[in-house]
Amino acid sequence: MSLTIPSPTAATSPSIEPRTYQVRTFGCQMNVHDSERMAGLLEDAGYVPSEGEFADVVVFNTCAVRENADNKLYGNLGQLRQVKAANPGMQIAVGGCLAQKDRETILRKAPWVDAVFGTHNVGALPALLSRARHNNEAQLEILESLDVFPSTLPTKRDSVYSGWVSISVGCNNTCTFCIVPSLRGKEKDRRPGEILAEIQALVDDGAVEVTLLGQNVNSYGVEFGDRQAFSKLLRACGDIEGLERVRFTSPHPAAFTDDVIDAMAETPNVMPQLHMPLQSGSDKVLKDMRRSYRSSRFLGILDKVRDRIPHAAITTDIIVGFPGETEEDFQATLDVVEKSRFSSAFTFQYSKRPGTPAADLPGQLPKAVVQERYERLTALQDRIAAEENAKQLGRRVEILVTAQSGRKAGETHRLSGRSKDQRLVHFSMPAGAETPRPGDFVTVTITEAAAFHLVADPATTADYSLRRSRAGDAWDRSQADSCGVPGPGAASGKTGVSLGMPSLPVRRA
């Protein structure tokens, strides 16, 4: 591979071929949305997405939540060392939570990195790259608080039919296992008008679905003194014409109030799906985690949600092997999982993170004990997920067609999409049926169920209904703009953001 070494202004010069970029993302939905901003910033500065395996600029947007985050980053950086040595014009940048935490350590361990920036100054990325080229030395810039609210930055959306909208950044909670508050800071809330304006802009561009993002979405409004601000925001989303699906993640059980449940039930475009992190079913462990609710409170919320929204699909996060967790504690978690009937769960083995209070707690458990409990938990959840999905057999569901298809799509010729409750559905088209585009809607009857997906194979066109949408039109425009020729259900292949995270519903991360 041969790369041109540009001048510092090459990215914006019309006489020189633009530099290519690639953003590699690890972590949560907030990181995914941050990566969209990084891509938007780079394209605003004249870079173009890479179509090959490597690019002139490779940006790692990192996560620091799990113990192997460091290994994952440095393993990736090591793989690029020889590539960069053979292509001196190449640049590597590291941002995100791990960059905020490790800072100079990254440059010490990987001196071939050109720029390191934190969670509070994503907007500095193009300038840091330009400065590194001009000065011929690595640039490190970490801020301790936001210099500009990230959602005001240019954004290259990963999808034309669905978008992330950040309503807040940071977190005011003090969970003992979590390093996020120290890396992203205290919660900062956007004004409702700004959020709704961004949603409207997405809808105007063709999006039919948005997901509201925050480290703790249901505490939104505390900063400006309105404790019902989140439920009001959900209801306001219901007034946006053309917005068909609204989701949010993640709430905190301690702050989850009845007005939010009412807003979910009474706002037609708020989807019947809720991600509610449990973390543990043991009240003792929840106390040690500094999670300010107990299992009875958690189960009570689920009962209220299902009373108002009977077909709601509820997903969760669970940590196994927290310090001091006894067999009795773990059994309490299994009991709550059995009662909760989650449609899916992200299950994690406890990961000791330096700088968190839990890292210094007594009773750190042996790996073998944690692994054995983890396997019991996932076996239980897999059974429940299969049983809950089996209840979908024979149901007519509306699916938002996505650009991603299943691993066996080449053999089955099925496309994929998400139902209103966020279940993954692989579906086929009967002979003579029109092929949908990503962003279109199809309505089919579920014919098969597995633990992690549903299948719909309509036998006739009478059991297959296609509704073409503005989002499908936007998909066509995006393909024309990139000079691509879309195949049925095929992804563009020209995106500059690669995602290193699973999408719900899945068993574990």
C-alpha positions in Angstrom: 0.0 0.0 0.0 1.3 3.4 -1.0 0.2 6.6 0.8 0.9 10.1 -0.3 2.6 12.3 2.4 0.6 15.5 2.2 1.4 19.0 3.4 -0.4 20.3 6.5 -3.2 21.7 4.3 -3.5 18.7 2.0 -6.8 17.6 3.6 -8.5 20.7 2.3 -6.6 21.4 -0.9 -8.5 20.7 -4.1 -5.3 20.0 -6.0 -4.2 17.1 -3.9 -6.1 13.8 -3.4 -7.9 14.0 -0.1 -6.6 11.9 2.8 -8.7 8.9 3.9 -9.8 8.1 7.4 -11.1 5.2 9.4 -12.6 5.3 13.0 -12.5 2.1 15.0 -15.0 2.1 17.9 -15.0 0.1 21.1 -17.6 0.3 23.9 -21.0 1.7 24.5 -23.6 3.5 22.4 -22.2 6.8 23.7 -18.8 5.9 22.1 -20.6 5.0 18.9 -22.2 8.4 18.7 -18.9 10.1 19.6 -17.4 8.2 16.6 -20.0 9.6 14.4 -18.9 13.1 15.6 -15.2 12.2 14.9 -16.2 11.1 11.4 -18.1 14.3 10.9 -15.2 16.4 12.1 -12.8 14.7 9.8 -15.1 15.0 6.7 -15.7 18.6 7.6 -11.9 19.1 7.5 -11.8 17.5 4.0 -11.0 13.8 4.8 -12.9 11.0 3.0 -13.8 7.5 4.3 -11.4 4.8 3.5 -12.5 2.0 1.2 -9.6 -0.3 2.0 -8.3 -2.1 5.1 -6.1 0.8 6.1 -6.4 4.6 5.8 -4.2 7.7 5.9 -5.6 8.4 9.4 -6.8 5.7 11.8 -8.7 6.9 14.9 -9.3 4.6 17.9 -12.3 5.6 20.0 -11.6 3.6 23.2 -13.5 2.2 26.1 -12.1 1.8 29.6 -14.9 -0.2 31.3 -13.5 -3.7 31.0 -10.1 -5.0 32.1 -9.0 -6.1 28.6 -9.6 -2.7 27.1 -5.9 -1.9 27.4 -4.9 -5.1 25.7 -7.4 -4.6 22.9 -6.1 -1.1 22.2 -2.4 -1.9 22.4 -2.9 -5.0 20.4 -4.5 -3.0 17.6 -1.8 -0.3 17.8 0.9 -3.0 17.6 -0.7 -4.4 14.4 -0.5 -0.9 12.8 3.2 -0.2 13.8 4.7 -1.9 10.8 2.0 -0.5 8.5 2.9 3.0 9.6 6.6 2.3 9.3 6.1 1.4 5.7 3.9 4.5 5.1 5.3 7.5 6.9 2.4 9.7 6.0 0.0 7.6 7.9 -1.3 9.0 11.2 -2.8 7.2 14.3 -5.0 8.9 16.9 -6.4 7.6 20.1 -9.4 9.1 21.9 -12.2 8.1 24.2 -12.3 6.9 27.8 -9.0 5.0 27.8 -7.2 8.0 26.4 -8.8 10.2 29.1 -7.5 7.7 31.7 -4.1 6.7 30.4 -2.9 9.9 28.8 0.9 9.9 28.5 1.0 6.2 29.0 -0.3 5.6 25.5 2.5 7.7 24.0 5.0 5.9 26.2 3.8 2.4 25.2 3.1 3.3 21.6 5.4 6.2 20.5 4.2 5.8 16.9 0.8 7.3 17.9 0.4 10.9 16.6 -2.4 12.3 18.7 -4.1 11.5 22.0 -7.3 13.3 23.0 -9.9 12.8 25.7 -13.7 12.6 26.1 -14.0 16.3 26.7 -12.3 17.6 23.6 -13.4 15.4 20.7 -13.6 18.6 18.6 -9.8 19.0 18.7 -9.1 15.9 16.6 -8.5 17.6 13.2 -6.3 20.3 14.7 -4.2 17.8 16.6 -3.6 15.7 13.5 -2.7 18.9 11.5 -0.4 20.0 14.4 1.3 16.6 14.6 2.1 16.7 10.9 3.3 20.3 11.0 5.5 19.8 14.1 6.5 16.2 13.3 5.8 15.1 16.9 2.9 13.5 18.8 0.2 15.8 20.3 -1.5 15.1 23.6 -4.5 17.2 24.7 -6.7 16.1 27.6 -9.3 18.4 29.1 -10.9 17.9 32.5 -14.2 19.4 31.5 -16.2 19.9 28.3 -15.0 22.7 26.0 -18.1 22.5 23.8 -21.2 20.2 24.1 -20.4 17.3 21.7 -23.7 17.4 19.9 -22.9 20.9 18.4 -20.0 19.2 16.5 -20.3 18.1 12.8 -21.6 14.5 12.7 -21.3 11.8 10.1 -24.2 9.5 10.9 -23.6 5.8 10.6 -27.2 5.3 9.4 -29.5 7.4 7.3 -32.7 5.8 8.7 -31.8 5.7 12.4 -29.8 8.1 14.6 -28.4 8.6 18.1 -29.2 11.8 19.9 -27.3 12.7 23.0 -29.5 14.3 25.7 -26.7 14.5 28.3 -23.1 13.6 28.9 -21.4 12.5 32.1 -22.8 10.9 35.2 -23.6 11.9 38.8 -23.7 8.3 40.2 -20.9 6.7 42.2 -21.1 3.0 41.4 -18.1 1.4 42.8 -17.3 -0.7 39.7 -17.6 2.1 37.2 -14.8 4.4 36.0 -17.1 6.4 33.6 -17.9 9.3 36.0 -14.2 10.1 36.4 -13.6 10.0 32.7 -16.7 11.7 31.4 -17.3 14.0 34.3 -20.5 15.2 36.1 -23.8 15.1 34.2 -24.4 18.0 31.8 -27.8 18.3 30.3 -28.8 19.8 26.9 -31.8 22.1 26.7 -34.9 20.4 25.4 -35.2 22.8 22.5 -31.7 21.8 21.2 -32.5 18.1 21.5 -35.8 18.4 19.6 -34.1 20.6 16.9 -31.5 17.9 16.4 -34.2 15.2 16.2 -36.2 17.3 13.7 -33.0 17.8 11.6 -32.5 14.0 11.5 -36.2 13.4 10.5 -35.9 16.1 7.8 -32.9 14.1 6.4 -35.0 10.9 6.3 -34.5 9.3 9.7 -37.5 7.5 11.1 -36.0 6.3 14.3 -33.9 7.9 17.1 -32.4 6.6 20.3 -31.9 9.1 23.1 -28.6 8.7 24.8 -27.2 9.4 28.2 -25.2 7.7 31.0 -28.5 8.0 33.0 -31.2 9.3 30.7 -34.0 9.4 33.4 -32.0 11.8 35.6 -32.2 14.3 32.6 -33.3 17.7 33.7 -31.8 17.6 37.2 -29.2 20.2 36.2 -31.9 22.7 35.2 -34.3 21.8 38.0 -37.1 19.8 36.2 -37.4 16.3 37.5 -40.0 15.4 34.9 -38.0 16.7 32.0 -37.3 13.3 30.6 -41.0 12.2 30.4 -41.8 15.6 28.9 -39.1 15.0 26.3 -40.5 11.6 25.4 -44.0 13.2 24.9 -42.5 16.0 22.8 -40.9 13.4 20.5 -44.5 12.2 19.9 -45.3 15.5 18.3 -42.6 15.2 15.6 -44.2 14.3 12.3 -42.4 11.5 10.5 -40.6 10.2 13.6 -41.9 6.7 13.9 -39.7 5.1 16.5 -38.2 6.5 19.7 -35.9 4.5 22.0 -33.6 5.5 24.9 -30.7 4.1 26.9 -29.8 3.7 29.6 -32.0 4.6 32.6 -31.1 4.0 36.3 -33.6 2.0 38.4 -33.2 4.3 41.3 -34.4 7.3 39.3 -37.0 5.6 37.2 -40.4 7.2 37.9 -44.0 6.5 37.0 -44.3 9.6 34.8 -41.7 8.0 32.5 -43.8 4.8 32.3 -46.9 6.8 31.6 -45.1 8.7 28.8 -43.9 5.5 27.3 -47.4 4.0 27.4 -49.2 7.1 26.1 -46.8 8.2 23.3 -47.4 6.1 20.2 -43.9 6.4 18.7 -42.1 5.5 22.0 -41.3 1.8 21.4 -42.4 -1.0 23.7 -38.8 -1.8 24.7 -36.8 -0.9 27.8 -33.2 -1.5 28.7 -33.1 -1.6 32.6 -29.6 -2.4 34.1 -30.0 -4.9 37.0 -26.2 -5.5 37.7 -27.0 -7.9 40.6 -30.1 -9.5 42.2 -28.4 -9.5 45.6 -29.3 -6.6 47.9 -26.0 -7.0 49.6 -24.0 -6.8 46.4 -26.2 -3.9 45.2 -25.2 -2.0 48.4 -21.5 -2.8 47.8 -21.9 -1.6 44.2 -23.4 1.6 45.6 -26.5 1.1 43.4 -29.2 3.0 45.2 -32.0 0.5 44.7 -32.8 -3.0 45.8 -34.1 -6.1 44.0 -37.8 -5.5 45.1 -37.6 -1.9 43.7 -36.2 -3.3 40.4 -38.9 -6.0 40.0 -41.6 -3.4 41.0 -40.6 -1.2 38.0 -40.8 -4.1 35.6 -44.3 -5.0 37.0 -45.4 -1.4 36.4 -44.0 -1.3 32.9 -45.6 -4.6 31.9 -48.9 -3.5 33.4 -49.0 -0.4 31.2 -47.2 -1.9 28.2 -48.0 -5.7 28.2 -45.8 -6.6 25.2 -42.8 -4.6 26.3 -39.4 -6.4 25.8 -37.1 -5.7 28.7 -33.3 -6.1 28.4 -30.6 -5.7 31.1 -27.0 -5.6 32.2 -25.6 -8.0 34.8 -22.2 -8.3 36.4 -21.1 -11.7 37.8 -18.4 -12.2 40.4 -18.4 -8.8 42.1 -16.0 -8.7 45.1 -17.5 -10.5 48.0 -20.3 -12.1 46.0 -21.3 -15.4 47.7 -23.1 -18.3 46.3 -26.2 -17.1 48.1 -25.7 -13.7 46.5 -25.4 -15.2 43.1 -28.5 -17.4 43.6 -30.4 -14.2 44.3 -29.3 -12.9 40.9 -30.5 -16.1 39.2 -33.8 -15.7 41.1 -34.4 -12.1 39.9 -33.4 -13.1 36.3 -36.0 -15.9 36.4 -38.7 -13.5 37.6 -37.7 -10.7 35.2 -38.1 -12.7 32.0 -35.6 -10.6 30.1 -35.7 -10.9 26.3 -32.0 -10.4 26.3 -29.1 -9.5 28.6 -25.6 -8.1 28.4 -23.7 -10.3 30.9 -20.3 -9.4 32.2 -17.7 -11.1 34.3 -16.6 -8.5 36.9 -13.5 -6.7 35.7 -11.2 -5.0 38.2 -10.5 -1.5 37.0 -7.7 0.5 38.7 -9.1 3.8 40.1 -12.5 2.4 41.1 -13.4 1.7 44.7 -14.4 -1.9 43.9 -10.8 -2.6 42.8 -9.7 -2.3 46.5 -12.6 -4.3 48.0 -11.8 -7.5 49.9 -13.1 -10.8 48.6 -11.9 -10.6 45.0 -13.1 -13.9 43.5 -11.0 -16.5 41.7 -11.4 -16.6 37.9 -12.7 -20.2 38.0 -15.5 -19.3 40.4 -16.5 -16.3 38.3 -16.4 -18.3 35.1 -18.6 -21.1 36.5 -21.2 -18.7 37.7 -21.1 -16.8 34.4 -21.8 -20.0 32.5 -24.8 -20.8 34.8 -26.2 -17.3 34.3 -25.9 -17.3 30.6 -27.5 -20.8 30.4 -30.4 -19.5 32.4 -30.8 -16.4 30.3 -30.5 -18.3 27.0 -33.3 -20.5 28.1 -35.5 -17.6 29.1 -34.7 -15.7 25.9 -35.7 -18.8 23.8 -38.9 -19.2 25.8 -39.8 -15.5 25.4 -39.1 -15.5 21.7 -41.2 -18.7 21.3 -44.2 -16.6 22.5 -43.7 -14.5 19.3 -44.6 -17.4 17.0 -47.6 -16.5 14.9 -47.5 -12.8 15.7 -47.7 -10.2 13.0 -44.8 -7.8 13.5 -43.7 -4.6 11.7 -40.0 -4.6 11.0 -37.7 -1.7 10.2 -35.4 -3.1 7.6 -31.7 -2.6 8.4 -28.6 -2.5 6.2 -27.1 -5.4 8.1 -28.1 -9.0 7.3 -27.5 -12.2 9.2 -24.3 -14.3 8.9 -26.2 -16.9 6.8 -27.9 -14.4 4.5 -26.0 -15.7 1.6 -27.5 -19.1 2.1 -31.0 -18.2 3.3 -31.5 -15.1 1.1 -33.1 -13.5 4.1 -32.9 -9.8 5.0 -32.9 -8.5 8.5 -34.6 -5.8 10.6 -35.8 -4.8 14.1 -39.4 -5.2 15.4 -40.9 -2.4 17.5 -39.7 -4.2 20.6 -36.2 -4.3 19.2 -36.1 -8.0 18.5 -33.9 -9.1 15.6 -35.9 -10.6 12.8 -34.5 -12.4 9.7 -37.2 -12.5 7.0 -37.5 -13.8 3.4 -39.6 -12.4 0.6 -42.2 -14.6 -1.2 -41.9 -15.0 -4.9 -43.0 -11.9 -6.7 -42.7 -9.6 -3.7 -41.0 -6.2 -4.0 -37.6 -6.0 -2.3 -37.4 -3.4 0.6 -34.6 -1.0 1.1 -32.9 -0.3 4.4 -35.3 2.1 6.1 -38.4 0.6 4.7 -41.0 -1.3 6.8 -42.3 -4.8 6.2 -45.0 -6.6 8.1 -44.7 -10.4 8.4 -45.8 -13.3 10.6 -43.1 -14.9 12.8 -42.6 -18.5 11.8 -39.5 -19.6 13.7 -37.9 -18.6 17.0 -34.4 -19.0 18.5 -32.8 -17.6 21.6 -31.3 -14.6 19.8 -33.4 -14.0 16.8 -36.8 -14.6 15.1 -37.5 -15.8 11.6 -40.3 -14.9 9.3 -40.7 -16.8 6.0 -44.0 -15.8 4.4 -45.4 -18.4 2.0 -47.4 -15.9 -0.1 -47.5 -12.2 -0.9 -50.7 -12.1 1.2 -48.6 -12.6 4.3 -46.0 -10.0 3.3 -46.6 -6.2 3.4 -44.1 -3.6 2.3 -44.3 0.1 3.3 -41.8 2.2 1.5 -40.6 5.1 3.6 -38.8 8.4 3.5 -35.9 6.6 5.2 -35.7 4.2 2.3 -35.7 7.2 -0.1 -32.8 8.6 2.0 -31.0 5.3 1.7 -31.3 5.5 -2.1 -30.0 9.1 -2.1 -27.0 8.1 0.1 -26.1 5.3 -2.3 -26.3 7.6 -5.2 -24.1 10.2 -3.4 -21.5 7.6 -2.8 -21.8 6.2 -6.4 -22.7 2.9 -4.9 -25.1 0.4 -6.4 -27.0 -1.1 -3.4 -28.0 -4.7 -3.4 -31.0 -5.9 -1.5 -30.3 -5.3 2.2 -26.6 -4.7 1.6 -24.6 -2.2 3.6 -23.0 0.7 1.8 -19.4 -0.4 2.5 -18.3 3.2 2.4 -18.8 4.2 6.0 -15.8 5.6 7.9 -16.9 4.3 11.3 -16.4 0.6 12.2 -18.3 -0.5 15.3 -16.6 -2.7 17.9 -19.8 -3.4 19.9 -22.8 -5.7 19.6 -26.4 -4.4 19.2 -29.3 -5.5 21.3 -30.6 -8.0 21.6 -27.6 -10.2 22.3 -26.7 -12.5 25.1 -23.5 -10.8 26.3 -20.9 -8.3 25.3 
